[in-house]
């Protein structure tokens, strides 16, 4: 069991380079198998989710060349075998092999996906399955194994009850080679969706409207070579920007796309936190006085749920009472208990955190209950007096590339121990 140990209080200065977006990379890698030739994905983040996806590709007999920050994937000899639980349960995004294999082979056998346990009975995938059925597939669930099959996939009009990121991507993957035209209404608009659609279009797919709530896909028979660069990770960027607002000394975050982070930066303006942004680089120092505020998580371009837990640490440093309402997941409050152990005053009512600031944190033994809760523990540890010891760090390593190196390089006293 690994642990992260932080001795708090060190100012952070220098530059942190943001890696490729986890939530894009984990969909681009399965999407690659739709190509009938080979594909190259650049700027793939060095996270454990990447290794888990490569294991699945290799099980499917794909040839993967893993270079420093690129992956070359050749799926010309693909064998469509059952993706067993030991592979699929490593991460949530293993479910993108459903859409990709259904699109390519019209048949998939896969065990339940894994991932952070932050939603009702570990996050349903009913919208994905309904979309596959509307394209002509039949779904059989035997114990924890999904068998999805179509003699033929036919384009269809698909309305999503909620603009789900995963369902939008999975339906795009299944529909790119379907006969005729598919329209996804109430589609998710997150930047990651645009990244995936661009990759598929680079291979010869015909997708328009990605980034809006109506995506149109005209099926094609053949997908050729494709190249894509993973967009910068807006959640990783937000996490380090928040670190800068907490304890930065001219900390530079390189790889910031302002339009992806408007919801965070406009809150910073409201809270009186100063920053400069120029040419994809944001510079920030610890804010002297932070105004309290209210935030509600929403789908893009609203305040993304994934920033909620790191943001909670910043809200504990505001003077007065702040509110954070989580509207996407019903089990994303795992960080609260541990922040309170470290000295915070946070109460949770009806999925809303009521945060009384300002907190002086004391280092403690805490746990990363999920990925972003882990990021919140790291942020609290950076500003706490004394030593913070974080267990369950596998969650953090699934989504933050080289987090120890990135933070130590800018002055943090942080290390990982077995
Ligand atoms: N939902 C359903 N049925 C479905 C699909 C979703 O009820 O079939 C519900 C979910 O339970 C949730 C809401 O709809 O309440 C939104 O879920 P969505 O499908 O949009 O989320 P996701 O695709 O499972 C991705 C990211 C999450 C991120 C959300 C929202 C990946 C691998 N995961 O999840 O990332 O929170 O979109 O933006 O892309 C993270 O990075 O920490 C993370 C959890």
Boltz pocket constraint, residues with backbone or C-beta under 6 A from the ligand:
constraints:
  - pocket:
      binder: B
      contacts: [[A, 23], [A, 24], [A, 26], [A, 92], [A, 93], [A, 116], [A, 119], [A, 120], [A, 123], [A, 124], [A, 125], [A, 126], [A, 127], [A, 128], [A, 129], [A, 162], [A, 163], [A, 164], [A, 165], [A, 166], [A, 167], [A, 188], [A, 235], [A, 304], [A, 305], [A, 306], [A, 327], [A, 328], [A, 329], [A, 330], [A, 371], [A, 372], [A, 399]]
      max_distance: 6.0
